[in-house]
Amino acid sequence: MSKTYRIGIIGCGGIANGKHLPSLSKLGNVELVAFCDIVQERAEEAKEKYGSSEAQVYTDYQELLQDETIDIVHVLTPNISHAEISIAALESGKHVMCEKPMAKTAAEAQKMLEAAERTGKKLTIGYNNRFREDSLYLKQLCEAGELGSIYFAKAHAIRRRAVPTWGVFLDEEKQGGGPLIDIGTHALDLTLWMMDNYQPKVVLGTTHHELSQRENAANAWGPWDPQKFSVEDSAFGMIVMENGATIMLESSWALNSLDVDEAKCSLSGSEAGADMKNGLRINGEKYSRLYTNEIDLNAGGVAFYDGKSESAPDIEMRKWIEAIDKDLEPVVTPKQALVVSQILEALYESARTGKAVYMNESNQA
């Protein structure tokens, strides 16, 4: 590493304290020098726990961006402000990691990409599930062609009862949607990345509000307030790619199902298949017999992985800083994340209109 990078954090809530700050603090070549939150106490608490001795606290992100000594900004706010803050940060000369999804709307995500290209600064989106051990191993298999041409996939993001009741997760105006844009986005990103296919042709989607208005519902984080539940509780979709490959996407915070999986995918290729539903399993046919192989992820290393003490967020942050330090393309590129946002928006539009949505060729990465 050639220098120590000065990082500013905008948004000091759950995702900052649960993921970004703990992982960044483990890196020897970064300093956390600025903390911004509309609730000053949150910013002060983050500074106290993770900040350098000279760290500053702000309640206005524009004041933080005026500090020309800051190299990198992490945007960890509600979806509605992702684009506004990320674009301002890029234009102030800073590299940006923005939490998923890229933005509330596809148009805003497009403007983020354009800002990154215009300024020459790096932009990445926080799809940390790419950095799990099973994801990294499966990606190696896909890149090596061991599954062949992947023509059918399922993106899984199903919870039985785990509706996030804090923050603005239930607020459609601030988030843009519910489980589809919150956890479905992880499963879709993972699936597209494994397939290395970012050319959607047409999507068909449905959204449901079947359980959201129930009083005193069973829930991992306590009952939700039906009056504040303005987003869908479930969403499902079919995405057909330009080459005919088909993806089935399932997402829900609350569903009467025992088949629960989050941020996982199942892949079917011309040579073999794979799924993450019970560990990592590879299936296929060899010498006129079917086989199923269960991968032992405890037996060795995989790409990007430097030891069992590194979690997916740890690897994500390390690779992000390395991309800046070595002038490499981030593992999660803004073009890839833009396609995810375009598909999500098309699924919501399809659910609203009851019609399939055909994707414009200009929407392809």
JORAGI-V543365 format. One record per pair of residues at least 6 apart in sequence whose ideal C-beta (glycine too) atoms are under 7 Angstrom apart, sorted by the first residue. I is the first residue (numbers start at 0). J is the second residue. D is the distance in Angstrom with one decimal. If there is no record, write none. Layout:
i,j,d
I,J,D
I,J,D
This chain:
i,j,d
0,28,4.3
0,324,5.3
1,324,6.0
3,28,5.2
3,29,6.7
3,30,5.8
4,28,6.3
4,29,5.0
4,70,4.6
4,71,5.6
4,320,6.2
4,323,6.8
5,30,5.2
5,32,4.7
5,68,5.6
5,69,5.1
5,70,5.1
6,23,6.4
6,29,5.5
6,30,6.8
6,31,5.4
6,32,6.7
6,71,4.7
6,73,6.6
7,32,6.6
7,33,3.6
7,35,7.0
7,63,5.1
7,69,4.6
7,72,4.8
8,15,5.8
8,19,6.9
8,20,6.9
8,31,6.7
8,33,6.9
8,34,5.1
8,35,6.8
8,45,6.6
8,73,5.3
8,75,6.6
9,35,4.7
9,60,4.8
9,63,6.5
9,72,6.1
9,73,6.9
9,74,5.3
9,75,6.5
9,76,6.2
9,84,5.7
10,36,6.3
10,74,6.6
10,75,3.5
10,76,3.9
11,34,5.6
11,36,4.1
11,41,4.3
11,42,5.0
11,45,4.2
12,41,6.5
12,75,6.9
12,166,6.5
13,166,6.8
14,75,5.1
14,98,5.6
15,45,6.4
15,75,4.6
16,45,6.7
18,127,6.8
18,312,4.7
19,73,5.4
19,75,6.2
20,45,6.3
20,49,4.7
22,312,4.3
22,313,4.7
22,316,4.2
23,29,5.7
23,31,6.3
23,316,5.3
24,31,6.9
24,49,5.2
25,313,6.1
26,316,6.4
26,317,6.4
26,320,6.1
28,320,6.6
29,320,6.3
30,51,4.7
31,49,5.1
31,50,5.2
31,51,6.1
31,54,6.3
32,51,5.4
32,53,6.4
32,54,5.1
32,55,6.9
32,69,6.5
33,54,6.4
33,55,5.0
33,57,6.6
33,63,5.0
33,66,6.3
33,69,6.0
34,42,4.2
34,45,4.7
34,46,4.7
34,50,6.2
34,54,6.4
34,56,5.4
35,42,5.9
35,57,4.1
35,58,6.8
35,60,5.0
35,63,4.8
36,42,4.1
36,58,6.8
37,58,5.9
39,56,6.7
39,58,5.2
42,56,4.6
42,57,6.7
43,56,5.4
46,54,4.8
46,56,5.4
57,63,4.6
60,84,5.5
61,87,6.8
64,87,5.9
64,88,5.8
64,91,4.3
69,93,5.9
70,93,6.5
70,94,6.5
71,93,6.1
71,94,4.7
71,323,6.8
72,88,4.2
72,93,4.7
72,95,5.4
73,96,4.9
74,81,5.9
74,84,4.9
74,85,5.1
74,88,6.7
74,95,6.2
74,97,4.3
74,98,6.6
75,98,5.1
76,84,6.3
77,167,4.9
77,173,4.6
77,174,6.3
78,100,6.4
78,102,6.8
78,103,4.4
78,173,6.7
78,174,4.9
78,175,5.2
78,180,7.0
79,103,5.1
79,173,4.6
81,97,5.3
81,101,6.7
81,102,4.7
81,103,6.8
82,102,4.4
82,107,3.5
82,108,6.9
82,110,5.9
82,111,5.4
85,95,5.0
85,97,4.8
85,111,5.2
85,122,6.9
86,110,6.2
86,111,6.0
86,114,4.4
88,95,4.9
89,95,5.6
89,114,4.5
89,115,5.7
89,118,4.8
89,120,4.9
89,122,6.5
90,114,6.3
90,118,6.0
92,120,6.9
93,120,6.5
94,120,5.1
94,121,4.4
94,323,5.4
95,120,6.9
95,122,5.0
96,123,5.2
96,125,6.2
96,319,5.8
97,124,5.6
97,125,6.8
98,125,4.4
99,124,5.5
99,125,5.0
99,126,5.5
99,184,5.5
99,185,6.7
100,180,5.5
100,184,4.6
100,339,6.7
100,340,5.7
100,343,6.7
101,108,4.1
101,111,6.3
101,124,5.0
101,336,4.3
101,337,6.2
101,339,7.0
101,340,4.8
102,108,4.1
102,111,6.2
102,340,6.1
103,175,3.9
104,175,6.7
104,344,6.3
105,340,4.8
105,341,4.5
105,344,4.5
108,336,6.9
108,337,4.8
108,340,4.2
109,337,6.2
111,122,6.4
111,333,6.4
112,333,4.6
112,334,6.5
112,337,5.4
115,122,3.9
115,333,5.5
121,322,6.3
121,323,5.8
121,329,6.0
122,333,4.6
123,319,5.9
123,329,3.8
123,331,4.9
124,331,5.2
124,333,6.8
124,336,3.9
126,185,6.4
126,188,4.5
126,331,5.0
127,311,5.1
127,312,5.2
127,315,4.6
128,134,6.1
128,185,5.1
128,189,5.5
128,262,4.2
128,311,6.7
129,189,6.5
129,192,6.0
129,330,6.4
129,331,6.6
130,303,6.6
130,311,4.1
130,314,4.2
130,315,4.7
131,311,4.7
132,296,4.6
132,301,6.2
132,304,6.7
133,275,5.5
133,279,4.3
133,296,6.1
134,189,6.4
135,301,4.3
135,302,5.3
135,303,6.0
135,304,6.3
136,279,6.3
136,294,6.1
136,296,6.4
136,301,4.9
137,193,6.1
137,273,5.7
137,279,6.2
138,192,6.9
138,193,6.2
139,301,6.6
139,302,6.0
140,146,6.3
140,273,6.8
141,193,5.1
145,270,6.5
145,271,6.0
146,266,6.0
146,268,3.3
146,270,5.7
146,271,4.8
146,272,6.8
146,273,6.3
147,268,4.2
147,269,3.4
147,270,3.2
147,271,6.8
148,268,5.9
148,269,4.6
149,194,4.7
149,244,6.5
149,266,5.2
149,267,6.9
149,268,4.4
150,243,6.7
150,244,4.8
150,267,6.7
150,268,6.9
150,269,6.9
151,244,6.9
151,245,5.4
151,267,4.2
152,190,5.1
152,194,6.2
152,246,4.8
152,264,5.9
152,265,6.4
152,266,5.0
152,267,6.8
153,247,4.8
153,264,6.5
153,265,4.3
154,186,3.8
154,187,5.0
154,190,4.3
154,246,6.0
154,248,4.4
154,264,5.4
155,186,5.5
155,249,6.0
155,260,4.0
155,263,4.5
155,264,6.5
156,178,6.6
156,182,4.2
156,183,4.6
156,185,6.5
156,186,4.1
156,249,6.6
156,250,4.1
156,261,5.4
156,262,6.4
157,249,5.7
157,251,5.2
157,254,5.8
157,256,6.2
157,258,6.7
157,259,5.0
157,260,5.8
157,261,7.0
158,251,6.2
158,252,5.3
158,253,6.9
158,259,6.0
158,261,6.5
159,254,6.3
159,256,6.3
159,259,5.1
160,217,5.2
160,218,5.1
160,219,6.3
160,253,5.3
161,218,6.9
161,219,4.2
161,252,6.0
162,218,5.3
162,223,5.0
162,252,4.3
162,253,5.5
163,220,6.5
164,220,4.8
164,221,6.1
164,223,5.0
167,173,4.2
167,174,5.9
168,174,6.3
168,181,6.5
169,223,6.7
169,227,5.0
169,228,4.9
169,229,6.3
169,230,5.9
170,229,6.3
171,229,4.4
171,230,4.8
174,180,6.4
174,230,6.6
176,230,5.5
176,231,6.6
176,347,6.0
177,230,3.2
177,231,4.5
177,232,6.5
177,252,6.5
178,231,6.8
178,232,7.0
178,233,6.6
178,234,6.3
178,250,4.5
178,251,5.4
178,252,4.5
179,231,6.7
179,234,3.7
179,250,4.8
179,343,6.1
179,346,6.4
179,347,7.0
180,343,5.6
182,250,5.9
182,261,5.9
182,262,6.8
183,234,6.3
183,248,6.0
183,250,3.2
184,339,5.9
184,343,6.1
185,262,4.1
186,248,6.7
186,250,6.9
186,262,5.5
186,263,6.5
186,264,6.3
187,248,5.8
187,339,5.5
187,342,6.4
188,339,5.1
189,262,6.2
189,264,5.2
190,246,5.8
190,264,4.3
191,197,6.0
191,338,6.7
191,339,6.7
192,335,7.0
193,264,6.1
193,266,5.9
194,244,6.5
196,240,5.3
196,244,5.9
197,335,6.1
197,338,4.5
197,363,6.4
197,364,3.9
198,240,5.6
198,241,4.2
198,363,4.7
199,238,5.5
199,240,5.8
199,338,6.9
199,342,5.5
199,358,4.7
200,239,5.2
200,240,5.9
200,241,4.8
200,357,6.9
200,358,6.0
201,239,5.0
201,355,5.3
201,356,6.7
201,357,4.9
201,358,6.6
202,236,5.9
202,237,6.8
202,238,4.9
202,342,6.1
202,345,4.5
202,346,5.4
202,349,5.8
202,355,6.8
202,356,5.3
203,236,6.4
203,237,4.9
203,349,5.4
203,355,4.7
204,234,6.5
204,235,6.9
204,236,3.7
204,346,3.3
204,347,6.8
204,349,4.1
204,350,4.6
205,234,6.8
205,235,5.3
205,350,5.1
206,231,3.9
206,234,4.6
206,347,7.0
206,350,4.1
207,231,6.0
207,232,6.2
207,233,4.3
208,231,5.9
208,232,6.0
209,232,6.3
209,233,6.9
210,216,6.7
210,232,5.0
210,253,4.6
211,225,6.4
211,228,4.1
211,232,4.5
212,225,4.4
212,228,6.9
213,225,6.7
214,225,6.3
215,222,4.9
216,222,5.3
216,223,6.4
232,251,6.4
232,252,5.7
232,253,4.9
233,250,6.9
233,251,3.8
233,254,5.6
234,250,5.1
234,346,6.7
234,350,6.8
235,248,6.6
235,249,5.3
236,248,4.5
236,346,4.3
237,245,6.6
237,247,5.8
238,246,4.3
238,248,6.6
238,342,5.9
239,245,5.4
260,276,5.7
263,275,4.0
263,276,6.3
264,275,6.3
265,274,4.0
265,276,6.7
266,272,6.0
266,273,4.8
270,283,6.6
271,281,5.8
271,282,6.5
271,283,3.6
272,282,4.7
272,283,6.6
273,280,6.7
273,281,5.1
274,280,5.5
278,293,5.6
278,294,7.0
279,294,4.3
279,296,6.6
280,291,5.9
280,292,6.9
280,293,5.5
281,292,4.5
281,294,6.7
282,290,6.8
282,291,4.8
283,290,5.9
303,314,5.3
303,318,6.0
304,314,6.6
318,330,5.3
319,329,6.3
321,327,6.8
322,328,6.7
322,329,4.7
334,364,4.0
335,364,5.9
337,364,6.7
338,364,4.9
341,358,6.8
341,362,4.8
345,356,4.2
345,358,6.3
348,356,5.2
349,355,6.1
349,356,4.8
